[in-house]
Amino acid sequence: MRYTKAALLTFGAGLLLALVVVAIEVPGLERIASAAMALGIAAVPIGMAIDWRRATRTPRRAARGRGKTLSRRTAPSARRRTRPRKPAGPRRR
């Protein structure tokens, strides 16, 4: 909805500017307000098409590059063994 939202904001800004032009009666900004509204209205279907295309596109998988090689772990038998626990002796009370 990124592009559709931008088109609607453009139209809204033009509409707000047109309201200001009518309220204050500024003759120089009439064409700018009209152009902003026209650009926003024309951009809405284009923005919707782009947003739809982005939403329905399947995500691409990242290509695996030849980066670092994976280091292999040593076998469990090659690891240093820990000392066995002492058996529990008779408890004192």
MODELLER restraints for C-alpha pairs under 7 A, 6 or more apart:
rsr = mdl.restraints
at = mdl.atoms
rsr.add(forms.Gaussian(group=physical.xy_distance, feature=features.Distance(at['CA:1:A'], at['CA:51:A']), mean=5.54, stdev=0.5))
rsr.add(forms.Gaussian(group=physical.xy_distance, feature=features.Distance(at['CA:2:A'], at['CA:51:A']), mean=6.90, stdev=0.5))
rsr.add(forms.Gaussian(group=physical.xy_distance, feature=features.Distance(at['CA:3:A'], at['CA:47:A']), mean=4.57, stdev=0.5))
rsr.add(forms.Gaussian(group=physical.xy_distance, feature=features.Distance(at['CA:3:A'], at['CA:51:A']), mean=6.44, stdev=0.5))
rsr.add(forms.Gaussian(group=physical.xy_distance, feature=features.Distance(at['CA:4:A'], at['CA:44:A']), mean=5.53, stdev=0.5))
rsr.add(forms.Gaussian(group=physical.xy_distance, feature=features.Distance(at['CA:4:A'], at['CA:47:A']), mean=4.40, stdev=0.5))
rsr.add(forms.Gaussian(group=physical.xy_distance, feature=features.Distance(at['CA:4:A'], at['CA:48:A']), mean=5.39, stdev=0.5))
rsr.add(forms.Gaussian(group=physical.xy_distance, feature=features.Distance(at['CA:7:A'], at['CA:40:A']), mean=4.83, stdev=0.5))
rsr.add(forms.Gaussian(group=physical.xy_distance, feature=features.Distance(at['CA:7:A'], at['CA:43:A']), mean=5.37, stdev=0.5))
rsr.add(forms.Gaussian(group=physical.xy_distance, feature=features.Distance(at['CA:7:A'], at['CA:44:A']), mean=5.27, stdev=0.5))
rsr.add(forms.Gaussian(group=physical.xy_distance, feature=features.Distance(at['CA:7:A'], at['CA:47:A']), mean=6.80, stdev=0.5))
rsr.add(forms.Gaussian(group=physical.xy_distance, feature=features.Distance(at['CA:8:A'], at['CA:40:A']), mean=6.00, stdev=0.5))
rsr.add(forms.Gaussian(group=physical.xy_distance, feature=features.Distance(at['CA:8:A'], at['CA:44:A']), mean=6.63, stdev=0.5))
rsr.add(forms.Gaussian(group=physical.xy_distance, feature=features.Distance(at['CA:10:A'], at['CA:36:A']), mean=6.32, stdev=0.5))
rsr.add(forms.Gaussian(group=physical.xy_distance, feature=features.Distance(at['CA:10:A'], at['CA:37:A']), mean=6.89, stdev=0.5))
rsr.add(forms.Gaussian(group=physical.xy_distance, feature=features.Distance(at['CA:10:A'], at['CA:40:A']), mean=4.98, stdev=0.5))
rsr.add(forms.Gaussian(group=physical.xy_distance, feature=features.Distance(at['CA:11:A'], at['CA:36:A']), mean=6.10, stdev=0.5))
rsr.add(forms.Gaussian(group=physical.xy_distance, feature=features.Distance(at['CA:11:A'], at['CA:37:A']), mean=4.46, stdev=0.5))
rsr.add(forms.Gaussian(group=physical.xy_distance, feature=features.Distance(at['CA:11:A'], at['CA:40:A']), mean=4.11, stdev=0.5))
rsr.add(forms.Gaussian(group=physical.xy_distance, feature=features.Distance(at['CA:11:A'], at['CA:41:A']), mean=6.24, stdev=0.5))
rsr.add(forms.Gaussian(group=physical.xy_distance, feature=features.Distance(at['CA:14:A'], at['CA:33:A']), mean=4.70, stdev=0.5))
rsr.add(forms.Gaussian(group=physical.xy_distance, feature=features.Distance(at['CA:14:A'], at['CA:34:A']), mean=6.65, stdev=0.5))
rsr.add(forms.Gaussian(group=physical.xy_distance, feature=features.Distance(at['CA:14:A'], at['CA:36:A']), mean=4.62, stdev=0.5))
rsr.add(forms.Gaussian(group=physical.xy_distance, feature=features.Distance(at['CA:14:A'], at['CA:37:A']), mean=4.68, stdev=0.5))
rsr.add(forms.Gaussian(group=physical.xy_distance, feature=features.Distance(at['CA:15:A'], at['CA:33:A']), mean=6.80, stdev=0.5))
rsr.add(forms.Gaussian(group=physical.xy_distance, feature=features.Distance(at['CA:15:A'], at['CA:37:A']), mean=6.17, stdev=0.5))
rsr.add(forms.Gaussian(group=physical.xy_distance, feature=features.Distance(at['CA:17:A'], at['CA:33:A']), mean=5.51, stdev=0.5))
rsr.add(forms.Gaussian(group=physical.xy_distance, feature=features.Distance(at['CA:18:A'], at['CA:30:A']), mean=6.70, stdev=0.5))
rsr.add(forms.Gaussian(group=physical.xy_distance, feature=features.Distance(at['CA:18:A'], at['CA:33:A']), mean=5.16, stdev=0.5))
rsr.add(forms.Gaussian(group=physical.xy_distance, feature=features.Distance(at['CA:21:A'], at['CA:29:A']), mean=6.47, stdev=0.5))
rsr.add(forms.Gaussian(group=physical.xy_distance, feature=features.Distance(at['CA:21:A'], at['CA:30:A']), mean=6.44, stdev=0.5))
